[in-house]
Amino acid sequence: MTELFDISAIEVADTFDVVLEHPKTKEPILVGGTEVTNEDGETTNVGGVPMSVTVYGPGSKQFKAAKSAQSNRNMKRARASGGRVETTADEEAADAAAFLSTITVSLNNFTYKGLPTDARDTFRALYLDRKMGWITDQVNNQAGDWGRFTKAAQSS
């Protein structure tokens, strides 16, 4: 008889660190290392630790609650507008910031305007800052990716 594979071996973790990449170079942003300038005059950090954002993933209670709250806000808007869901860019940005700030655990190895690195108001302000939209995009793009929360992804 063939031994069956226990699918629970692919269980996902609740959190994951989104390592921030420089918006131009796409290289991880490191702090605490040695600054090196290449022939193009671009500076990189060698030997430092990565800046990252710890987020709850799609298998966590916190992520599910944030998704539910987001759906409830959308349904409320639809009911208020007679079934039409028309949102402005500002409303969409606020909704995304509300969702992301709810699933964010901490900012790691960096600060944002001197605010606490583990406070929901800080996360919301960061995600609403249009000039920091590259962080919002990176966190948003990785937070819903189940593969990033697998134990294999955690150890790589």
N, C-alpha and C positions, 0 to 999 in steps of 0.2 A: 504494500500500500504506500502511495506517495504521501510524504509528510507535507501538510499544508502550511503555507506561509502565514504567520500571524501579522495581519495588516497593521496592528497597533504599533509595530516597530517603526512606522512612518508617521507617528504622532508629531504634531508641530509644537514648538515652544510658544509661550504667551508673548514674548517680546523679542525684538531684533534691533540691532544698532544700524541705522542708516548712516553709512560713512559718507560725509559730504565731499563732493568733487567740485573743483574749481570750475566755474561756469565756462571759462574759455579753454583751459587746458584739459579738462576732464580728468585730471589727476586728483587723488585724495589730498585734502588739505591737512597738512601736518603741523603741529605746534611743538615747541620745545626741542627742536633739533637744530641743525646748522643750516643757515641760509646759503644757497648756492645760486649764482647768476650764470645763465647760459649765454651763448654768443648772440642771441637775439635780445638780450637784456632782461629776459623773464626770470624771476626769482622763484626758486622752489625750496622746499624744506626737506632735508635729508636726515633720517634718524629720529624723527619726532613721532608723536602719537596722533592718530587721526581725530579730527573733529567729527562728531557724530550726533545723531538724534536717536534716542531710544524710544521706540514706539510699540504699542500693543498691536498684535497681528489679528488676522481674520478668525483665528481659532479661540481668541480670548473673549471673556465676558465683557470686558471694557470696549472692545471693537464692536461687538454685537450691539451693545447698548448705544454706542455712538451712531451706528448705522440706523438703528431704530429711531433715535431722536431726529436724525436727518430725514428719514422717510416721513415721520410725523410732521415735521416742519413743511415738507413739500405737499403733503396731503392737506394741511391746514391752508396753505396758500392757494391750492387748487379749489378748495371749497369756498374760500373767500372771493375768488374771482370767477365763480360760476363754472368751474371745471376746467378753465383755461389755466395752464401753467406758463405764465409769462414772467420771467425774472430779469432783472437788470444785471449788468456786469458786477455792480457793487453788491447786490444781493447774493449772487453766486460766489463772489469772493468771501463774503461774510459767512456763508454757509460752509464753504470749504474750510475756512479758518476755524469755525466752531467744531467741525468734525475732527480736523487734525489736532486741534488743541486738546480735545477730549482723549484722543488715543496717544498723545505724547506723554512720555514718562519723564524725560529729562533731556537737557542740552549738555553734551559732554565735551569738555576741553575747549569751550568757548563761551562767551557771554553775549548778550544782546543788550546794548545800551545800558549796561550796568545793572540790569534787572535780575531778580533771582532766576537761577537756571532750572528750577523745578516747580515753577508756578504757572498755572493755566493762563493767567492774564499775560504773562511774558510770552507764552507760546502763541496766544491769539494775536498779540501785537506783532510778533515776528512774521506770522503767516499772512497778516494783513498788509505788511509793508511791501509795497509794489517793487521797491528797489531790491528787496530780498526774495523776490518771486522765484529765483532759481532754487532756493532752499525749499520753498513750498512745493515746487514741481518735483524735486528729487524725493522728498518725503512722501508725497502723494503717490508717485509712481511706484515706489517700493513697498509701501505699507499694505497694499492689498494683494501682494504677490505671495501666495501660500508657500512657494518654494524657498523663499528667503527665511522662513521660520522653521524649516525642517532641521533636525539635529545635525544632518550632514552639512547644511549651509552654515550652521552656528559654529562648527569646528573648522571651517575653511578660512 
